[in-house]
Amino acid sequence: MKFRVERDVLAEAVTWAARGLPNRPPVPVLAGVLIEADEQGTLTLSAFDYEVSARITVAAEVSESGTVLVLGKLLADISRNLPGKPVEVATDGNKVTVTCGASRFALLQMPSDEYPSLPASPEPSGTIAGDVFTQAVAQVSVAADRSDTLPILTGVRIEIEGSTMTMLATDRYRLAMRELTWDPAGSDSDVTVLVPARTLADTARSLGATGTVELALGSAAGGAGLVGFEAGQRRTTTRLLDGDYPKVSSIFPTSVETEASLETAALTEAVKRVSLVAERNTPVRLRFSDGQVSIDAGTGDDAQASEAVECRLSGPEIEIAFNPHYLLDGLGALGTQFARLSFTQPSRPAVLSGQPSADEPADTTYRYVLMPVRFAS
């Protein structure tokens, strides 16, 4: 095998393919990236760890076709640090040489015949704008559980009903839900899948926020248990989580007693400053009154901090406490100039939603539910 390719093209392709490779693979060959060079002028790089697969195809000047398997993360590190010149890659006995300008590396070939075949992606289910998909995944995945106590809560639930897609995630202390519109491939596209949140978030970031993302949700024969994503020449699949997701719709309050509208950036910065004195697992307290919200942390002989932020209040005054990290996650996911907080009572969940401007209604296509924290009076 022998080919020539631009440094940036190679670096981007290897980084994409190798991004999810395990640090300690159960089988040594799973640490590799499979490189297939075709004399038609295409270079395909693949990676697979039995859970997630990635494949990308780029253009290259191929002198000799062939297939090799090399350590993926090592090749990614090398390709990113090469000088800005064309890269020549060729096999030399049991080695793979990488030459770029005056730099030359020799990598050991791994047994490519032992590498598993990548799973076939399910039939395409529809498409969605890349920027919408990336934003929605980022907004929802922040609420997924990061521990393995309840594996099912480490996923993002994606429910399709016609042209409406609903993403939902919860770790029992907060819940994020985003409703968006997509373009289904058929009229009978009602399906629900549970995708690992970390993989989904990484995929959304890696695919980029431009162009269109094609989704394959595993409803076709041969694709059961898989979800596939494709954008341009980048394709990836991941295994779905199995199990019944808890019915969390009852968490959303059925009524609203008090609503507060605040500048998102001002509230975010104030919570960050005040929470500096909050010890681990201690809340920040928010006292909403007409014209402002007072934010406090720390009690008794501990360090204390307080700050006030302007707000518009509708309804009775209320005092409530939240985990500051969970509150900041929700504020960071909004993406709007103003934030709207809706309350029923201090012991009930509060709903955070985005508000484009102070005079416009809240955008409820994204809702972030926060469980309050009990605190001493």
C-alpha positions as CSV (number, residue, x, y, z in Angstrom):
1,M,0.0,0.0,0.0
2,K,1.2,3.5,-0.8
3,F,-0.6,6.8,-0.9
4,R,-0.1,10.6,-0.6
5,V,-2.5,12.9,1.2
6,E,-2.5,16.4,2.6
7,R,-1.5,16.7,6.3
8,D,-4.8,18.4,7.5
9,V,-6.9,15.9,5.6
10,L,-5.1,12.9,7.2
11,A,-5.2,14.4,10.7
12,E,-8.9,15.2,10.5
13,A,-9.7,11.7,9.2
14,V,-7.6,9.8,11.7
15,T,-8.9,12.0,14.6
16,W,-12.5,11.3,13.6
17,A,-12.0,7.6,13.3
18,A,-9.9,7.2,16.4
19,R,-11.9,9.5,18.7
20,G,-13.7,6.7,20.6
21,L,-11.0,4.1,20.7
22,P,-10.8,2.5,24.2
23,N,-7.7,3.1,26.3
24,R,-7.7,-0.6,27.4
25,P,-9.3,-2.6,24.7
26,P,-10.4,-6.1,25.5
27,V,-8.7,-7.3,22.3
28,P,-5.5,-5.6,21.2
29,V,-6.6,-5.1,17.6
30,L,-9.5,-2.9,18.8
31,A,-6.9,-0.2,19.5
32,G,-6.2,0.1,15.8
33,V,-7.5,2.1,12.9
34,L,-8.1,0.2,9.7
35,I,-6.8,2.1,6.6
36,E,-8.0,1.0,3.2
37,A,-6.5,2.6,0.1
38,D,-8.3,2.3,-3.2
39,E,-6.6,3.0,-6.6
40,Q,-9.7,4.9,-7.5
41,G,-8.3,7.7,-5.3
42,T,-10.2,7.1,-2.0
43,L,-8.9,6.5,1.4
44,T,-11.2,4.9,4.0
45,L,-10.4,4.9,7.8
46,S,-12.4,2.7,10.2
47,A,-12.6,2.0,13.9
48,F,-14.8,-0.4,15.9
49,D,-14.9,-1.5,19.5
50,Y,-18.0,-3.7,19.3
51,E,-20.1,-0.8,20.7
52,V,-19.3,2.2,18.5
53,S,-18.1,2.2,14.9
54,A,-16.7,5.1,12.9
55,R,-15.8,5.3,9.2
56,I,-14.7,8.2,7.0
57,T,-13.7,8.4,3.4
58,V,-11.3,11.1,2.0
59,A,-9.6,11.7,-1.3
60,A,-5.9,10.7,-1.7
61,E,-3.3,10.0,-4.4
62,V,-3.1,6.2,-4.2
63,S,-0.1,4.6,-5.9
64,E,-0.7,1.1,-4.5
65,S,-4.0,-0.1,-3.0
66,G,-4.0,-2.1,0.2
67,T,-5.2,-2.4,3.7
68,V,-3.3,-2.0,7.0
69,L,-4.1,-1.8,10.7
70,V,-2.1,0.5,13.0
71,L,-2.5,2.0,16.5
72,G,-5.2,4.6,16.1
73,K,-4.4,7.1,18.9
74,L,-0.7,7.0,18.0
75,L,-1.3,7.7,14.4
76,A,-3.7,10.5,15.4
77,D,-1.1,12.1,17.6
78,I,1.5,11.8,14.9
79,S,-0.7,13.2,12.1
80,R,-1.7,16.2,14.2
81,N,1.9,17.1,14.9
82,L,3.4,16.7,11.4
83,P,4.6,19.8,9.5
84,G,2.1,21.4,7.1
85,K,3.2,19.4,4.0
86,P,1.8,16.5,2.1
87,V,2.1,13.1,3.9
88,E,3.3,9.9,2.2
89,V,2.2,6.6,3.8
90,A,3.6,3.2,2.6
91,T,4.0,-0.3,3.8
92,D,7.6,-1.6,4.3
93,G,7.6,-5.2,5.4
94,N,5.8,-5.4,8.7
95,K,6.0,-1.6,9.2
96,V,4.0,1.3,8.0
97,T,6.1,4.4,7.2
98,V,4.7,7.9,7.6
99,T,6.8,10.6,5.9
100,C,6.2,14.3,5.9
101,G,9.0,16.7,4.9
102,A,12.0,15.8,7.1
103,S,9.8,13.8,9.5
104,R,9.6,10.0,9.3
105,F,7.8,7.5,11.5
106,A,7.7,3.7,11.3
107,L,4.6,2.1,12.8
108,L,4.2,-1.6,13.5
109,Q,1.4,-3.2,11.5
110,M,-1.3,-5.0,13.5
111,P,-3.0,-8.2,12.1
112,S,-5.8,-6.7,10.0
113,D,-7.2,-10.2,9.3
114,E,-8.2,-10.4,13.0
115,Y,-10.1,-7.1,12.9
116,P,-13.9,-7.4,13.2
117,S,-16.2,-6.4,10.4
118,L,-18.0,-3.1,11.0
119,P,-21.8,-3.4,11.5
120,A,-24.0,-2.4,8.7
121,S,-25.9,0.8,9.4
122,P,-29.7,0.6,9.6
123,E,-31.8,2.0,6.7
124,P,-31.9,5.8,6.8
125,S,-34.9,7.1,8.8
126,G,-34.6,10.8,7.9
127,T,-32.5,14.0,8.1
128,I,-32.1,17.0,10.3
129,A,-30.1,20.2,10.1
130,G,-26.7,19.8,11.6
131,D,-26.8,23.0,13.7
132,V,-30.2,22.1,15.2
133,F,-29.1,18.5,15.9
134,T,-25.9,19.6,17.6
135,Q,-27.6,22.2,19.8
136,A,-30.4,19.8,20.8
137,V,-28.0,17.1,21.8
138,A,-25.9,19.5,23.9
139,Q,-29.0,20.9,25.6
140,V,-30.3,17.5,26.6
141,S,-27.2,15.4,27.3
142,V,-26.2,17.6,30.2
143,A,-29.0,16.0,32.3
144,A,-28.0,12.4,31.7
145,D,-26.6,10.4,34.5
146,R,-22.8,10.2,34.5
147,S,-22.5,7.2,36.9
148,D,-23.3,3.6,36.2
149,T,-25.7,3.2,39.2
150,L,-28.7,3.0,36.8
151,P,-27.2,2.4,33.3
152,I,-30.5,3.2,31.6
153,L,-30.3,6.8,32.9
154,T,-27.0,7.3,31.1
155,G,-28.9,7.5,27.8
156,V,-30.8,10.1,25.9
157,R,-34.3,9.0,24.9
158,I,-35.2,10.0,21.3
159,E,-38.9,9.7,20.4
160,I,-40.0,10.1,16.9
161,E,-43.7,11.0,16.0
162,G,-43.9,11.9,12.4
163,S,-41.9,15.1,11.8
164,T,-41.5,15.8,15.6
165,M,-38.5,14.6,17.4
166,T,-38.3,14.7,21.2
167,M,-35.0,14.2,23.1
168,L,-35.1,13.6,26.9
169,A,-32.6,12.8,29.6
170,T,-32.6,12.7,33.4
171,D,-30.4,11.7,36.3
172,R,-33.3,11.9,38.8
173,Y,-32.2,15.4,40.1
174,R,-32.9,17.3,36.9
175,L,-34.5,16.6,33.5
176,A,-33.9,18.1,30.1
177,M,-36.3,17.9,27.2
178,R,-36.0,19.4,23.7
179,E,-38.6,19.2,21.0
180,L,-37.6,19.8,17.4
181,T,-38.6,19.2,13.8
182,W,-36.9,16.9,11.4
183,D,-37.5,15.4,7.9
184,P,-38.5,11.8,8.2
185,A,-37.9,9.4,5.2
186,G,-41.4,7.9,5.5
187,S,-44.8,8.6,6.9
188,D,-44.7,5.6,9.4
189,S,-41.6,6.9,11.3
190,D,-42.9,6.5,14.8
191,V,-40.0,5.0,16.9
192,T,-38.4,5.4,20.3
193,V,-34.7,4.6,20.9
194,L,-32.3,5.1,23.9
195,V,-28.8,6.2,22.8
196,P,-25.8,6.4,25.2
197,A,-25.5,10.1,26.1
198,R,-21.7,10.3,26.0
199,T,-21.6,8.7,22.6
200,L,-24.4,10.9,21.2
201,A,-22.8,14.1,22.5
202,D,-19.4,13.2,21.1
203,T,-21.0,12.2,17.7
204,A,-22.9,15.5,17.5
205,R,-19.8,17.6,18.2
206,S,-17.7,15.6,15.8
207,L,-20.1,15.7,12.9
208,G,-20.1,19.5,13.1
209,A,-22.9,22.0,13.1
210,T,-23.0,22.6,9.3
211,G,-24.9,20.7,6.6
212,T,-27.3,17.9,7.2
213,V,-27.2,14.9,9.5
214,E,-28.8,11.6,8.3
215,L,-30.2,9.4,11.1
216,A,-30.8,5.7,10.9
217,L,-32.8,4.6,13.9
218,G,-32.5,0.8,13.7
219,S,-36.1,0.0,12.7
220,A,-35.0,-2.0,9.6
221,A,-34.1,-5.6,9.5
222,G,-30.5,-6.1,10.3
223,G,-30.2,-2.8,12.1
224,A,-32.1,-3.7,15.3
225,G,-30.2,-2.5,18.3
226,L,-28.2,0.1,16.4
227,V,-28.5,3.8,15.6
228,G,-26.5,5.3,12.8
229,F,-25.5,8.9,11.9
230,E,-24.0,10.2,8.7
231,A,-22.8,13.6,7.6
232,G,-20.8,14.0,4.4
233,Q,-18.2,11.2,4.3
234,R,-18.5,10.6,8.1
235,R,-20.5,7.6,9.3
236,T,-20.9,6.2,12.7
237,T,-23.0,3.6,14.5
238,T,-23.6,2.8,18.2
239,R,-25.5,0.2,20.1
240,L,-28.6,1.2,21.8
241,L,-29.3,0.9,25.5
242,D,-31.8,-1.8,26.3
243,G,-34.6,-1.4,28.9
244,D,-37.7,0.6,29.8
245,Y,-37.0,4.2,30.4
246,P,-38.9,5.6,33.5
247,K,-42.1,7.5,32.9
248,V,-40.9,11.0,33.9
249,S,-43.6,13.1,32.3
250,S,-45.2,13.5,35.8
251,I,-42.2,15.5,36.9
252,F,-43.3,18.5,34.8
253,P,-45.5,20.8,36.9
254,T,-49.1,21.0,35.8
255,S,-49.5,24.6,37.1
256,V,-47.4,27.7,37.6
257,E,-47.7,30.1,40.6
258,T,-44.7,32.3,40.1
259,E,-42.6,33.2,37.1
260,A,-39.3,35.1,37.0
261,S,-37.5,36.5,34.0
262,L,-33.8,37.3,34.2
263,E,-30.8,38.0,32.0
264,T,-29.1,34.6,31.5
265,A,-25.6,35.9,31.6
266,A,-26.1,38.0,34.7
267,L,-27.7,35.1,36.6
268,T,-25.0,32.7,35.4
269,E,-22.1,34.9,36.6
270,A,-23.8,35.7,39.9
271,V,-24.4,32.0,40.7
272,K,-20.8,31.2,39.7
273,R,-19.5,33.8,42.1
274,V,-21.8,32.9,45.0
275,S,-21.2,29.2,44.7
276,L,-17.5,29.6,45.3
277,V,-18.2,29.4,49.0
278,A,-20.7,26.5,48.7
279,E,-19.2,23.3,50.0
280,R,-19.7,20.1,48.2
281,N,-23.4,19.1,47.8
282,T,-24.6,22.3,49.5
283,P,-27.1,24.5,47.6
284,V,-27.4,28.1,46.7
285,R,-30.6,29.9,47.9
286,L,-32.6,32.2,45.6
287,R,-35.1,34.6,47.1
288,F,-37.3,36.0,44.4
289,S,-39.0,39.3,45.1
290,D,-40.4,42.2,43.1
291,G,-37.5,43.6,41.0
292,Q,-34.7,41.3,42.0
293,V,-33.5,37.8,43.1
294,S,-31.1,37.5,46.0
295,I,-28.6,34.6,45.7
296,D,-26.9,33.3,48.9
297,A,-24.6,30.5,49.9
298,G,-23.0,29.5,53.2
299,T,-24.4,29.6,56.7
300,G,-23.3,29.9,60.3
301,D,-19.6,29.9,60.8
302,D,-18.9,28.8,57.2
303,A,-17.8,31.2,54.5
304,Q,-20.8,33.1,53.0
305,A,-21.6,35.0,49.9
306,S,-24.6,36.9,48.4
307,E,-25.4,38.8,45.3
308,A,-28.6,40.4,43.8
309,V,-29.7,40.3,40.2
310,E,-32.5,42.2,38.6
311,C,-35.5,40.2,37.5
312,R,-39.1,40.6,36.5
313,L,-41.5,38.7,38.8
314,S,-45.0,37.6,38.2
315,G,-46.9,36.0,41.1
316,P,-46.0,35.6,44.8
317,E,-42.5,35.9,46.1
318,I,-40.7,32.6,46.6
319,E,-37.5,31.3,48.2
320,I,-36.0,28.1,46.8
321,A,-32.6,26.3,46.7
322,F,-30.8,24.5,44.0
323,N,-27.6,22.5,43.4
324,P,-25.5,25.3,41.8
325,H,-23.8,23.0,39.3
326,Y,-27.2,21.7,38.0
327,L,-28.5,25.2,37.8
328,L,-25.4,26.4,35.8
329,D,-25.7,23.4,33.5
330,G,-29.3,24.4,32.6
331,L,-28.4,28.1,32.2
332,G,-25.5,27.2,29.9
333,A,-27.8,25.1,27.7
334,L,-30.4,27.7,27.1
335,G,-28.7,29.8,24.4
336,T,-31.0,32.8,24.8
337,Q,-30.5,36.3,26.2
338,F,-33.1,35.8,29.0
339,A,-34.0,32.9,31.2
340,R,-37.5,32.1,32.5
341,L,-38.0,30.3,35.8
342,S,-41.4,28.9,36.6
343,F,-42.4,27.8,40.1
344,T,-45.3,26.2,42.0
345,Q,-43.9,26.0,45.5
346,P,-40.4,25.7,47.1
347,S,-40.7,22.0,47.6
348,R,-41.7,21.3,43.9
349,P,-39.6,21.1,40.8
350,A,-38.9,24.3,38.9
351,V,-38.8,24.7,35.1
352,L,-36.1,26.7,33.3
353,S,-36.7,27.7,29.8
354,G,-35.2,30.2,27.3
355,Q,-36.6,33.6,26.5
356,P,-35.3,35.4,23.4
357,S,-36.1,38.9,24.9
358,A,-37.7,40.4,28.0
359,D,-40.9,41.1,26.2
360,E,-41.3,37.8,24.3
361,P,-42.9,34.6,25.7
362,A,-40.6,31.7,26.8
363,D,-39.5,29.2,24.2
364,T,-40.8,26.0,25.6
365,T,-39.3,23.8,22.9
366,Y,-36.5,23.3,25.5
367,R,-37.3,22.8,29.1
368,Y,-34.9,22.0,32.0
369,V,-36.5,20.8,35.2
370,L,-34.7,21.3,38.5
371,M,-35.4,19.5,41.7
372,P,-35.2,21.8,44.7
373,V,-32.8,21.2,47.6
374,R,-34.0,21.4,51.2
375,F,-32.2,23.9,53.3
376,A,-32.3,25.1,56.9
377,S,-34.4,28.2,57.5
